[in-house]
Amino acid sequence: MRYKRGMHSRSPDPQTGGPITLAELAERAGVHVSTVSRALGSGSGVGAATVERIRALAAELGYHRDPAAAALRTRRSHVFGVLVPRLTDFVLARIYEGLDHAAAQCGYQTFVANTSDDPSSRQHRLEELLERRVDGIVLGDARLGGDALVKLLASRDIPHVLVSRRLPGTLSVTTDDLAGGRLAAEHLRALGHERVAVVAGEPYASTGVERTRGFRKHFEAEGFPIPDDYVLHSPFDTQGGHVAGAELLARIPRPTAIFAVNDSAAIGVMGALREHGLRPGADVAVVGYNDIPVAGDMPVPLTTVRSSMFEMGTTAMGLLLDRVEGRAVRSKRLPPRLIARDSTMRD
């Protein structure tokens, strides 16, 4: 049973008719006031059974926490800010669901803002979040090459964690993108492909950079290095994949397989194949990345590298909570998994 949050810190005591205070709740529970406070908040440092018992007692007595009063007392807002390029992207939306779920489990709320991966918008949105006195920031749009927002957060000593993207020396949770790119390459090499191409995403995003690097390194090690003009950067969307795919199909000789660093771009590549009168899997193999739900329901189901999107969110929020509480933290990379379907296996 979860305790009920409301606007008032005290409710009528069913025995005395007076308001229930935090101290009285602690006395009835037989624990210290600080234990009750933690149990009704994040629950950190309190046993699960004790947390459940205190929250059940609070609900029984009608005790309501006052978030404003708690913020004044602890100097915490119990709100985390989240910056993402765009929540219309399924991958980012699913990651955010994980973030918000994990935050709610610990008595926190999240406030999300879209940045469109635009530097000026990122700066403006971050300042808006900081004005809300958030307790920490999750960045889903970190940029390679010296991220000004990460430097700003570090200089102000604001707890932060990166999710999906990675930067050296900054706390982050990602899929192991180097390994994921390698899985895609191993799959295509096992099928006999030697002349392949890559739709590599944006050059400022570690996701595309590392997936491409893992893919190219394996083909080079196999004795089939991929020429630079067979690796094209593009936006992380269907249109970007379509444009890049059409350009790659015009290469002479034409690639026998194309790896796109996310599923939306891969779907765009498949559209370009259709326009050229070619069939995915039969004429040109296509591999994507992430395994969004539509991937398996395409007219030609898409082979892809699955990433644990929801888990990425919950893990990132767990690290941020640990950092806020002063516990030791380290970056994590979640294992990817190749899902083979008709876009590479079709006869």
Summary of the structure (lengths in Angstrom):
residues: 347
radius of gyration: 24.5
end to end distance: 54.6
largest distance: 86.3
contacts: 1229
relative contact order: 0.12
helix: 46%
strand: 16%
